[in-house]
Amino acid sequence: IDYNHDRVLDERWSFAPSGQPLKVEMDRNLDREIDYVARYDKRGQIESATADDDFDGVFETRLRFRNGNVEMSESDYDGNGVPETRSNYEAGVLDNVETIEATRGTASRVEHFKNGQRAHDDVDTDNDGRLDTRITYTPRGDVATKQAIPRESK
């Protein structure tokens, strides 16, 4: 498909001889460079994708799908092999976004969503690797409460 009629394909699909899709490549910002590639499984369902979401020529985002819905996406913006963010979805709906601490590879902040709105964040305020503070939000996005998360007893 050539969306902007410049005679350069902006979307290209590859199919198996049986007609099932194998791959789609897209130039989403119409700059003549591919910035999204999706791959399909043997049943013809999307299973994974990679994306260059900042259009700098580097594919920093990986997505995993289940039953046609995005299940997880993670982005490594600095190219060190550890994603800075990981978004988790339930049935294709955003559930939470983790901010990953590079040296430990664990979440330093987890933003939780409900009905498309940020409900609360769990934060590691002292950088010890444990989420210790919960910040809840009003429907307008203002801070409603801030409280310590109790340590789990063993």
N, C-alpha and C positions, 0 to 999 in steps of 0.2 A: 504494500500500500504506500502510495506517495501522497501524504496528507497535504503538503504545501505546494504540490505541483512543480517541484524544481527538478524533476526527472531523476531523483535519487530516492531509493526506497527508504521509508521511515519505519516500516514494520515488515518483517520477513518471517514467514512460517515455514518450517520443515516438517514433512510428514513421512511416515513409514509407508511401504507399498500397500499396506492394508487400509491406509487412510487415516490412521491414528496420528495425532500430533506428536512430534518429538521435541520440538524446540521453537521458541519465538524470540526474535531479536528486535529490539525497538530503539529508535532514536526519539526519546520523549520530548526533548527541547528543540528538535529540528535543526541541529547544528551539523548534521551529516556524520555524527559519531554515535555508535551504538552505546547506550547507557543502561540497558536492561535486557537480561537474558533469562528466560524461563525454560525449564526442562520438564518433560512429561514422562510418566511411567508407562509400563506396558499396557495399561488399561486406558491410556489417553488422558489421565488426570494429572494436573499440575502437581509436581512434587518438590521442586526447589527453584530458586531464582537468585540471581546476583544483580546488584544495581550500583550504578555510579550516581548517587543522589545529589552530589554537589557539582556534577558535570565537569570534573577536573581531569577525566581520563582514567581514573583509578576506581575499580569496583570495590568499594569499601563495605557494602551491605550484602548480607546473605539472608535469604528467607527460606523457611521450611513450611511446607503445606501438609495438611491432612484432610482428606475428603473434600478437596477443592478449596478449603479455607486456609488462610495464613495461620500458622500455629506459633511461629517464633521468627523474629528478625533480630539480627545483631549487626552492629556497625563498628568497624575498626578504622577510625578517621586518621590516626597517626601512623598506621601501617606497621605497628610493632607486633602484630599477631594476636593481641588481646583486645577484644571488643570493648569500647568505652560504654556502649549502651546495648541492652538486650530487652526487646519488647516481647511479652508473652500474651497470647490470645487464647480465648475460650470460644470455640465455634466461630472463629473469625472476628470476634469482638475483642478490642483491647482490654486486657485485664490489669497488667502492670508493666512498668518500665523500670529496669534496673540500671543504675549507674555503677559501672564496674571500676574498682580500684585496681590499677594496673599492676602494682607490685605483688598483691595477694591474689588477684583474679576473683575477688569476691565483691558482692554488692556493698557499696558505701551508702546507697540511698535506693529505696524502692518506692516508686510512686504508684498507688493503687487507684484504679478507675472504676466507676459504677455509672452505667447509663451514659457513657461518654464524658463524664465529668470526673475531675480529680477528687477522690474521697478522702484519702489520707496518704501520708508519706511515713515510712519507717527509715530513720536516719542513724548512721554511725557518727555521733557528734565528737567522739574522742579518738577516732581513728584506730580503734583496737580490734577491728574486724567483727564487732558485734553491733547489730542494729539496736540502739538503746533508747531512742526517742521517737514517739509517734506524734505527728502533727496532723490534725484533722482540719478539714476545710468546709466552709459554708457553700451552698450551691453557687454563690457569686464568686467563689475562689478566695475569699478572705480566710485567714487563719481563725479557726474556732477554738481549738484547744491545742495544748502542747504538753505532753506528759511522758514520763519515763516508762519504758517497756520493762516489765519485771523480768528478772533473770529466771530461766527455767531451773527448777529444782531437780536434783538428781536422785 
